[in-house]
Amino acid sequence: MSKNFTGTGVALITPFNVKKEVDYKSLKRIIEHLISNKVEYIVVLGTTGETATINKEEKAEIFRFVKENTRTRVQLVAGIGGNNTAEVIDTLKTTDFSGYDAVLSVSPYYNKPSQTGIFYHYKEVAANSPLPIILYNVPGRTGANMTAETTLRIFHEVKNVIGIKEASGNMEQCMTIIKNKPKDMLVISGDDTLTLPFLAIGMDGVISVAAHANPKEFGDMVRLALAGDFKKAAKIHYELFDMMQAIYLEGNPNGIKALMHIKGFCENEMRLPVYPVSEGVYNKLKYL
């Protein structure tokens, strides 16, 4: 099952209209854009999907809508995480996961748990999930890094975990995980600009934000690298590099939403506290 998540996954944005309502027409257009350009899978309601400002009813409808509009053409991953273990478990037990293939679950944020706390959080989450779990380490957002030792402990001791999205940006940490992981565990990049070097050290793919804008090119870069053709992959990497940097200048997902607005896919709308990029960044994105 885990091999379904090699290649390029996209952390799907949630488009809003000018009334700040979920814009399902634009969401469908983006889904078709990603599928027609051959991304391997889609991650629904992760950080990029602005899940923190979407209510329970909206989340259920977004999960349903994406499932109905992908129609098994790509693998689907549901973003379910939090810093209250009991609440995460309750969400796992009450969510309709029909049509979904795995859960991406972020390491607990704000609480700054110990490594032992992170381990037991995931042990409980995995035991109560009807779908395989992909861990998600993103210390820049959570305030607490999940160390390589903790990741490997989970890999070796916790059932129903199939891999990790690693967004620490720490090359040594990632290499330690890759060197010592069980053979069937996936290690997935969570950093667009570092995806190519991470593939070179043995990662299995990426969950990307930038691939919204250029899914075919980004996906080709990943496929070439996985096939060992790093010269051709590097050419695409550098063609996309300025864009990959620019979309994060003032945060995420406001950068990628601005670029997708420029490309005609959705409105340039977010829910507070996420705020649109400045005019300077917007104008920079126009030329990428």
VOPAGU-2260 file (C-alpha; in pm, 1 decimal, decimal comma):
REM VOPAGU-2260
SITE   aa  ch    i         X         Y         Z
SITE  MET   A    0       0,0       0,0       0,0
SITE  SER   A    1     273,3     245,6      89,0
SITE  LYS   A    2     414,7     236,7    -263,6
SITE  ASN   A    3     105,7     429,9    -376,8
SITE  PHE   A    4     261,1     734,3    -214,5
SITE  THR   A    5     586,2     752,9    -407,1
SITE  GLY   A    6     619,7    1039,8    -652,3
SITE  THR   A    7     441,7    1372,8    -623,3
SITE  GLY   A    8     155,7    1437,9    -386,9
SITE  VAL   A    9      -0,2    1783,7    -371,2
SITE  ALA   A   10    -109,1    1951,0     -46,8
SITE  LEU   A   11    -437,3    2086,3    -181,7
SITE  ILE   A   12    -537,3    2447,6    -122,3
SITE  THR   A   13    -894,9    2530,0     -19,3
SITE  PRO   A   14   -1017,4    2808,3    -248,4
SITE  PHE   A   15   -1258,9    3066,6    -107,7
SITE  ASN   A   16   -1484,6    3314,6    -285,1
SITE  VAL   A   17   -1499,7    3684,9    -199,2
SITE  LYS   A   18   -1747,8    3603,3      80,5
SITE  LYS   A   19   -1484,3    3370,5     233,0
SITE  GLU   A   20   -1701,4    3066,3     155,4
SITE  VAL   A   21   -1548,4    2745,9      20,4
SITE  ASP   A   22   -1541,8    2782,9    -358,2
SITE  TYR   A   23   -1625,7    2436,6    -486,1
SITE  LYS   A   24   -1626,1    2537,6    -852,3
SITE  SER   A   25   -1264,0    2650,0    -823,2
SITE  LEU   A   26   -1177,5    2344,9    -613,9
SITE  LYS   A   27   -1304,2    2117,4    -891,1
SITE  ARG   A   28   -1103,7    2310,5   -1149,8
SITE  ILE   A   29    -785,2    2270,1    -943,3
SITE  ILE   A   30    -847,7    1897,4    -889,4
SITE  GLU   A   31    -887,4    1844,3   -1266,3
SITE  HIS   A   32    -572,8    2048,3   -1330,4
SITE  LEU   A   33    -369,8    1827,7   -1093,8
SITE  ILE   A   34    -507,7    1496,7   -1217,7
SITE  SER   A   35    -476,3    1582,1   -1587,8
SITE  ASN   A   36    -113,4    1671,8   -1524,2
SITE  LYS   A   37     -50,2    1335,3   -1361,8
SITE  VAL   A   38      24,6    1399,7    -995,6
SITE  GLU   A   39      39,3    1071,6    -805,8
SITE  TYR   A   40    -184,9    1168,0    -514,0
SITE  ILE   A   41    -364,0    1455,1    -339,2
SITE  VAL   A   42    -354,7    1549,8      28,4
SITE  VAL   A   43    -679,5    1707,8     147,2
SITE  LEU   A   44    -705,3    1951,3     441,6
SITE  GLY   A   45    -345,4    1971,9     544,7
SITE  THR   A   46    -182,8    2297,2     655,6
SITE  THR   A   47    -194,9    2434,7     299,5
SITE  GLY   A   48    -568,5    2364,0     295,4
SITE  GLU   A   49    -615,9    2617,6     580,1
SITE  THR   A   50    -769,5    2347,3     796,4
SITE  ALA   A   51    -724,3    2560,7    1111,3
SITE  THR   A   52    -995,0    2803,3     993,4
SITE  ILE   A   53   -1237,2    2549,9     843,2
SITE  ASN   A   54   -1520,0    2421,7    1059,8
SITE  LYS   A   55   -1624,0    2060,7    1114,1
SITE  GLU   A   56   -1914,3    2068,2     868,3
SITE  GLU   A   57   -1703,6    2227,6     597,8
SITE  LYS   A   58   -1430,6    1969,5     647,1
SITE  ALA   A   59   -1676,7    1682,8     601,2
SITE  GLU   A   60   -1810,3    1841,4     282,3
SITE  ILE   A   61   -1461,2    1908,0     143,0
SITE  PHE   A   62   -1358,4    1546,8     208,1
SITE  ARG   A   63   -1674,8    1428,1      31,6
SITE  PHE   A   64   -1640,9    1671,2    -259,3
SITE  VAL   A   65   -1278,6    1580,2    -332,5
SITE  LYS   A   66   -1361,6    1209,5    -321,0
SITE  GLU   A   67   -1657,0    1253,0    -559,7
SITE  ASN   A   68   -1453,2    1462,1    -802,5
SITE  THR   A   69   -1143,3    1246,8    -811,6
SITE  ARG   A   70   -1343,3     925,0    -861,1
SITE  THR   A   71   -1052,1     693,6    -771,6
SITE  ARG   A   72    -829,6     847,0   -1042,5
SITE  VAL   A   73    -562,0     931,1    -783,6
SITE  GLN   A   74    -482,2     821,6    -431,1
SITE  LEU   A   75    -623,6    1046,5    -158,0
SITE  VAL   A   76    -474,1    1132,9     180,3
SITE  ALA   A   77    -680,0    1300,4     454,5
SITE  GLY   A   78    -516,3    1552,2     684,3
SITE  ILE   A   79    -620,4    1471,1    1042,1
SITE  GLY   A   80    -400,9    1599,1    1323,9
SITE  GLY   A   81    -391,1    1815,5    1632,2
SITE  ASN   A   82    -243,1    1880,4    1972,6
SITE  ASN   A   83    -518,6    1705,4    2168,3
SITE  THR   A   84    -468,6    1331,4    2124,0
SITE  ALA   A   85    -819,2    1242,7    2242,7
SITE  GLU   A   86    -976,2    1488,8    1999,8
SITE  VAL   A   87    -769,2    1353,6    1709,4
SITE  ILE   A   88    -884,8    1000,2    1794,9
SITE  ASP   A   89   -1247,2    1114,9    1808,6
SITE  THR   A   90   -1210,1    1276,6    1465,6
SITE  LEU   A   91   -1058,7     956,7    1325,9
SITE  LYS   A   92   -1351,7     756,3    1459,5
SITE  THR   A   93   -1620,7     990,5    1325,0
SITE  THR   A   94   -1483,2    1089,4     983,4
SITE  ASP   A   95   -1612,2     920,0     667,9
SITE  PHE   A   96   -1292,6     795,5     504,7
SITE  SER   A   97   -1455,8     613,4     213,4
SITE  GLY   A   98   -1243,9     677,0     -95,1
SITE  TYR   A   99    -936,8     771,7     106,2
SITE  ASP   A  100    -616,9     571,8     130,7
SITE  ALA   A  101    -417,2     715,0     422,1
SITE  VAL   A  102    -409,8     983,1     690,6
SITE  LEU   A  103    -141,3    1251,2     716,8
SITE  SER   A  104    -115,4    1345,5    1083,6
SITE  VAL   A  105      96,0    1637,5    1199,0
SITE  SER   A  106     309,5    1608,9    1510,0
SITE  PRO   A  107     141,5    1788,2    1803,3
SITE  TYR   A  108     194,4    2163,2    1796,7
SITE  TYR   A  109     198,2    2443,8    2056,4
SITE  ASN   A  110     214,3    2205,9    2357,2
SITE  LYS   A  111     583,8    2136,9    2283,1
SITE  PRO   A  112     558,3    1774,9    2399,3
SITE  SER   A  113     863,5    1567,8    2485,7
SITE  GLN   A  114     983,3    1301,6    2242,9
SITE  THR   A  115     815,2    1042,7    2464,9
SITE  GLY   A  116     490,2    1239,0    2443,2
SITE  ILE   A  117     514,4    1250,4    2064,0
SITE  PHE   A  118     576,1     874,7    2052,3
SITE  TYR   A  119     272,3     788,0    2262,8
SITE  HIS   A  120      55,8    1040,4    2076,1
SITE  TYR   A  121     126,5     860,8    1749,7
SITE  LYS   A  122      92,4     518,2    1909,4
SITE  GLU   A  123    -263,0     606,7    2017,6
SITE  VAL   A  124    -349,0     778,0    1688,4
SITE  ALA   A  125    -227,7     483,2    1479,9
SITE  ALA   A  126    -412,7     231,3    1697,6
SITE  ASN   A  127    -738,6     419,0    1645,2
SITE  SER   A  128    -708,5     503,4    1275,5
SITE  PRO   A  129    -898,2     298,4    1016,2
SITE  LEU   A  130    -636,7     403,6     758,8
SITE  PRO   A  131    -256,0     387,7     751,8
SITE  ILE   A  132     -82,3     686,7     909,1
SITE  ILE   A  133     181,9     907,6     749,1
SITE  LEU   A  134     364,3    1102,2    1020,4
SITE  TYR   A  135     428,1    1471,6     956,4
SITE  ASN   A  136     723,4    1651,4    1112,4
SITE  VAL   A  137     720,0    2027,6    1053,0
SITE  PRO   A  138     898,7    2195,1    1346,6
SITE  GLY   A  139     881,4    2537,7    1184,1
SITE  ARG   A  140     506,4    2527,8    1249,7
SITE  THR   A  141     470,8    2296,8    1548,7
SITE  GLY   A  142     747,8    2439,6    1766,3
SITE  ALA   A  143     878,8    2090,2    1843,7
SITE  ASN   A  144    1102,8    1880,9    1621,4
SITE  MET   A  145    1036,0    1507,9    1608,5
SITE  THR   A  146    1387,3    1365,6    1616,9
SITE  ALA   A  147    1516,3    1090,7    1392,5
SITE  GLU   A  148    1532,5     863,5    1697,0
SITE  THR   A  149    1162,9     917,0    1771,9
SITE  THR   A  150    1063,4     866,1    1407,8
SITE  LEU   A  151    1259,8     541,6    1392,6
SITE  ARG   A  152    1113,6     423,7    1722,8
SITE  ILE   A  153     763,8     478,2    1581,3
SITE  PHE   A  154     858,5     302,4    1256,0
SITE  HIS   A  155     987,3      -1,5    1444,4
SITE  GLU   A  156     733,6     -21,8    1727,2
SITE  VAL   A  157     401,5     120,5    1605,7
SITE  LYS   A  158     174,9     -68,7    1368,2
SITE  ASN   A  159     -32,1     108,5    1102,5
SITE  VAL   A  160     234,5     370,5    1025,2
SITE  ILE   A  161     365,7     367,2     666,7
SITE  GLY   A  162     603,1     663,3     652,6
SITE  ILE   A  163     675,0    1025,9     727,8
SITE  LYS   A  164     649,1    1362,7     557,1
SITE  GLU   A  165     973,3    1522,1     676,3
SITE  ALA   A  166     974,2    1902,8     666,5
SITE  SER   A  167    1250,6    1975,4     917,4
SITE  GLY   A  168    1486,5    2075,4     637,7
SITE  ASN   A  169    1760,0    1898,5     834,4
SITE  MET   A  170    1962,5    1688,8     591,6
SITE  GLU   A  171    2144,9    1488,3     861,3
SITE  GLN   A  172    1820,5    1408,8    1041,0
SITE  CYS   A  173    1664,6    1291,1     715,8
SITE  MET   A  174    1967,0    1078,3     627,0
SITE  THR   A  175    1960,2     914,7     970,4
SITE  ILE   A  176    1595,9     818,3     915,9
SITE  ILE   A  177    1656,8     689,0     562,4
SITE  LYS   A  178    1964,5     487,0     664,8
SITE  ASN   A  179    1795,3     314,1     958,3
SITE  LYS   A  180    1428,8     282,8     859,5
SITE  PRO   A  181    1252,7     -45,3     784,3
SITE  LYS   A  182    1266,0    -116,6     412,1
SITE  ASP   A  183     895,8     -60,1     345,6
SITE  MET   A  184     867,9     276,5     525,6
SITE  LEU   A  185     834,5     588,2     310,7
SITE  VAL   A  186    1026,4     909,3     369,8
SITE  ILE   A  187     859,3    1197,0     185,8
SITE  SER   A  188     991,6    1549,9     140,1
SITE  GLY   A  189     789,1    1834,8     286,4
SITE  ASP   A  190    1014,8    2105,2     140,4
SITE  ASP   A  191     967,3    2201,8    -225,1
SITE  THR   A  192    1305,4    2363,1    -279,0
SITE  LEU   A  193    1489,0    2071,8    -115,2
SITE  THR   A  194    1299,3    1794,3    -289,6
SITE  LEU   A  195    1566,5    1719,3    -550,1
SITE  PRO   A  196    1857,5    1682,9    -302,4
SITE  PHE   A  197    1631,3    1485,1     -70,0
SITE  LEU   A  198    1548,8    1245,0    -353,9
SITE  ALA   A  199    1921,7    1208,8    -415,0
SITE  ILE   A  200    1974,2    1081,6     -58,9
SITE  GLY   A  201    1692,4     829,9     -85,8
SITE  MET   A  202    1355,1     991,5     -21,5
SITE  ASP   A  203    1053,8     845,8    -201,5
SITE  GLY   A  204     885,4    1162,7    -323,6
SITE  VAL   A  205     727,5    1483,8    -202,7
SITE  ILE   A  206     406,7    1633,3     -73,1
SITE  SER   A  207     430,1    1962,7    -257,3
SITE  VAL   A  208     270,9    2306,2    -250,9
SITE  ALA   A  209     452,3    2442,2    -557,3
SITE  ALA   A  210     322,9    2158,4    -775,8
SITE  HIS   A  211     -18,6    2329,5    -783,4
SITE  ALA   A  212     122,8    2575,0   -1033,8
SITE  ASN   A  213     332,7    2342,3   -1250,6
SITE  PRO   A  214     217,5    1988,0   -1172,3
SITE  LYS   A  215     349,0    1825,4   -1488,1
SITE  GLU   A  216     692,2    1985,6   -1468,6
SITE  PHE   A  217     727,5    1928,1   -1096,0
SITE  GLY   A  218     606,2    1569,7   -1130,6
SITE  ASP   A  219     847,1    1508,1   -1418,8
SITE  MET   A  220    1134,0    1634,8   -1203,3
SITE  VAL   A  221    1042,9    1389,2    -928,5
SITE  ARG   A  222     992,2    1097,9   -1168,3
SITE  LEU   A  223    1326,1    1165,0   -1338,4
SITE  ALA   A  224    1507,3    1179,4   -1004,7
SITE  LEU   A  225    1343,8     858,7    -883,4
SITE  ALA   A  226    1462,7     696,5   -1205,6
SITE  GLY   A  227    1817,8     819,1   -1139,0
SITE  ASP   A  228    1833,5    1087,0   -1410,1
SITE  PHE   A  229    1943,3    1373,5   -1189,5
SITE  LYS   A  230    2087,6    1580,1   -1475,4
SITE  LYS   A  231    1748,5    1619,6   -1644,2
SITE  ALA   A  232    1574,5    1653,2   -1306,2
SITE  ALA   A  233    1811,1    1934,6   -1205,8
SITE  LYS   A  234    1729,9    2127,1   -1523,8
SITE  ILE   A  235    1360,2    2131,0   -1428,7
SITE  HIS   A  236    1444,3    2203,8   -1064,1
SITE  TYR   A  237    1626,9    2523,3   -1159,4
SITE  GLU   A  238    1352,8    2626,2   -1402,1
SITE  LEU   A  239    1107,4    2609,7   -1111,2
SITE  PHE   A  240    1342,7    2728,8    -837,6
SITE  ASP   A  241    1254,6    3101,4    -836,8
SITE  MET   A  242     884,2    3018,0    -820,5
SITE  MET   A  243     937,6    2767,6    -539,6
SITE  GLN   A  244    1116,1    3033,8    -337,3
SITE  ALA   A  245     874,9    3317,2    -414,9
SITE  ILE   A  246     556,6    3142,8    -304,4
SITE  TYR   A  247     692,6    3120,1      50,9
SITE  LEU   A  248     820,2    3478,6      85,1
SITE  GLU   A  249     530,0    3581,1     309,1
SITE  GLY   A  250     401,1    3244,1     422,1
SITE  ASN   A  251     182,8    2961,0     301,0
SITE  PRO   A  252     -76,3    2920,4     149,4
SITE  ASN   A  253    -107,2    3290,7      62,8
SITE  GLY   A  254     182,0    3267,8    -183,7
SITE  ILE   A  255      50,1    2971,9    -379,5
SITE  LYS   A  256    -304,1    3113,2    -370,0
SITE  ALA   A  257    -176,7    3437,8    -521,9
SITE  LEU   A  258      -2,3    3243,3    -797,7
SITE  MET   A  259    -308,1    3027,5    -864,3
SITE  HIS   A  260    -516,9    3347,1    -883,2
SITE  ILE   A  261    -274,5    3488,4   -1138,3
SITE  LYS   A  262    -313,3    3167,5   -1338,1
SITE  GLY   A  263    -693,1    3195,8   -1324,5
SITE  PHE   A  264    -775,5    2902,8   -1098,4
SITE  CYS   A  265    -924,6    3075,0    -792,6
SITE  GLU   A  266    -981,1    3399,2    -606,8
SITE  ASN   A  267    -696,1    3547,2    -403,0
SITE  GLU   A  268    -891,4    3494,9     -80,2
SITE  MET   A  269    -791,0    3357,2     259,1
SITE  ARG   A  270    -941,8    3344,8     606,6
SITE  LEU   A  271    -776,9    3540,4     885,8
SITE  PRO   A  272    -524,4    3524,5    1031,4
SITE  VAL   A  273    -383,1    3420,3     692,0
SITE  TYR   A  274    -362,3    3737,1     481,7
SITE  PRO   A  275    -292,9    3794,1     109,8
SITE  VAL   A  276      64,9    3858,5       2,0
SITE  SER   A  277     184,0    4214,7     -44,4
SITE  GLU   A  278     158,0    4390,1    -379,3
SITE  GLY   A  279     532,4    4350,1    -423,9
SITE  VAL   A  280     525,3    3972,3    -386,8
SITE  TYR   A  281     211,2    3946,4    -600,6
SITE  ASN   A  282     378,3    4139,5    -880,3
SITE  LYS   A  283     689,9    3923,6    -848,8
SITE  LEU   A  284     476,8    3611,2    -889,2
SITE  LYS   A  285     325,4    3750,9   -1210,0
SITE  TYR   A  286     655,2    3702,5   -1388,8
SITE  LEU   A  287     731,5    3348,8   -1270,9
